[in-house]
């Protein structure tokens, strides 16, 4: 997998382009990897249904940047991620 860092300039261009296209609500997702592992979040679907797994995701609040939201998301997850056992 090739990763490309998202800079504040790229983030601003993505947001401006989306707004120009009429998109007003944004979510961000983080692909957090360690060696050959990827962090996924389990969503309980309730009794009788199969749970789903997704990348960590958060809604971007009005006035917040994509990068600020990613930073808050990953910092919030830090307390939930256990170290190697």
C-alpha positions in Angstrom: 0.0 0.0 0.0 1.3 3.4 -0.9 0.4 6.1 1.6 0.3 9.8 0.8 0.2 12.4 3.6 -2.6 14.8 3.5 -1.3 18.3 3.9 -3.3 21.4 5.0 -3.1 22.7 1.4 -4.5 19.4 -0.1 -7.2 19.4 2.6 -8.3 23.0 1.7 -8.4 22.2 -2.0 -10.5 19.1 -1.4 -12.9 21.0 0.8 -13.2 24.0 -1.6 -13.7 21.7 -4.6 -16.4 19.7 -2.8 -18.2 22.9 -1.7 -18.1 24.3 -5.2 -19.8 21.0 -6.3 -22.6 21.7 -3.7 -21.3 19.2 -1.1 -21.9 20.8 2.4 -21.3 17.9 4.8 -18.1 16.0 5.2 -16.9 12.8 6.9 -13.3 11.8 7.3 -11.9 8.3 7.8 -8.5 7.2 9.0 -6.6 4.1 7.7 -4.4 3.4 10.7 -1.9 0.7 10.2 0.8 -1.0 12.2 3.0 -3.5 10.3 0.5 -5.7 8.4 -2.5 -4.8 10.6 -5.3 -2.3 10.0 -7.4 -0.8 12.7 -11.2 -1.4 12.1 -14.1 -0.4 14.3 -16.9 -3.0 14.9 -20.5 -1.7 14.7 -23.0 -3.9 16.5 -26.0 -4.5 14.3 -28.2 -5.9 17.0 -29.7 -9.3 17.8 -30.0 -11.5 14.7 -27.8 -9.3 12.5 -24.2 -9.5 11.5 -21.9 -6.8 12.8 -20.1 -4.6 10.3 -16.5 -3.4 10.4 -15.3 0.0 9.1 -12.4 2.4 9.2 -12.5 4.9 12.1 -14.8 7.7 10.8 -16.0 11.0 12.1 -18.2 13.9 10.8 -16.4 17.2 10.2 -18.1 19.9 12.3 -18.8 23.3 10.9 -15.7 25.4 11.0 -13.3 22.5 11.6 -10.8 21.4 9.1 -10.4 17.8 7.8 -7.1 17.5 9.5 -8.4 18.8 12.8 -11.2 16.3 12.7 -8.7 13.5 11.9 -6.5 14.5 14.8 -9.4 14.5 17.2 -10.6 11.1 15.9 -7.2 9.5 16.3 -6.5 11.0 19.7 -10.0 9.8 20.8 -9.1 6.3 19.7 -5.7 6.2 21.4 -7.3 5.4 24.7 -9.2 2.5 23.1 -6.2 0.9 21.3 -4.4 -1.7 23.4 -0.7 -2.4 23.0 0.8 -5.7 21.8 0.0 -8.4 24.3 
